[in-house]
Amino acid sequence: MKFVKLPKKFHIIYHGRFRNKVVEWYFGNICNLDCSYCLNAYTRNDYYRNMTFEETKKTVEFINTLKGVYQTIFIGGEPSCFEHCLYAVEHIQDCRVNLMTNGMNEKFIQNAVKFATQDKPMLICCSMHYEYYMQDKQKYMNHLHNLIDICKDNPFVELEFLMLLDKDMTQQYKELIEWIVRNAKGFNKNFGYSVSYVRRDNSIEEAVKNYVSMSVLDSDVRDIVRENLKEHRMSFIQENSHYHKQCPCFQNYINIRLDGRLKHADCAHPIYSKKSIFDDDFNLEEEQHYIECCEKHTENNGTCRNVLGKFKW
């Protein structure tokens, strides 16, 4: 299909309006950092490996066969440590590519953004690592400016800094958060931030963590962030409305695991495909009729009998 030239933001709106599939490619937990707040630190050792080239190639081919894909999200782990990530980014076709990265490997990002085009816009979502910021603040600030310089000249690239609010640590790196919030609009129209919370204790309600973390920031920054928290997914970028919402199994939301199996819900009792996409006899339509549900999935975590009733297709 031939696309007409679109304004920078409109192309992403175009994808979101006419497509409703989100693919998350989970390639394992291999990483170049050791963050104290990492949610994946407990994962079994067999998730610390690279996909082989053949596995990567088959995954790309599978994604390219799907119709109506809005975006493919690379999650792990760290994409720059995924040996064949750049191959995947280059060969995935006609959807937005979302790289969930710590941003520490500038060369990787520089190479990745070369593949961003009108038909394949790209979101570089860099989490803010305050532990490394506090080791050498000036070096880290220079690093952030380098990331902005790398991304700013490609009109099909958006750079998003994911700020981690932590009730124990936000005070120590408050100046970094405030620098991001106050300057986000001024760097480039394709530059912004989103907000997340470090979960050290799941018994603490989100509202309490929000209050404790936000209270250390200057009033003008609190006002800006609170206003942005009203936006969809706490981000300056409007995401696809089907992301992590109830849908028939493996139709609007697909999580591809390291072993090639599909996972639908992100909770203690997820729904997995019987077969792997690496299997020659894998059939997505058959997997969409195969359901094992614990009936404990929450409203925002996938398909559940309690929400949808009996599954019928």
Buried (B, 14 or more C-beta within 10 A) or exposed (E): EEEEEBEBBEBBEBBBEEBBBBBBBBBBBBBEEEBEBEEBEEEEEEBBBBBEEEBBBBBBEBBBEBEEBBBBBBBBBBBBBBBBBBBBBBBBEEBBBBBBBBBBBBEBBBBBBEBBBBBBBBBBBBBBBBBBBEEEEEEBBEBBEBBBEBBBEBBBBBBBBBBBBBBEBBEBBBEBBBBBBEEBEEBBEBBBBBBBBBEEEEEEEEEEBBEBBBEBBBEEBBEBBEEBBEEEBBBBBEBBBBBBBBBBBBBBBBBBBBBBBBBBBBBEEBBBBEBBBBEEEBEBEEBBEBBEBEEEBEEEBBBBBEEEEEBEE
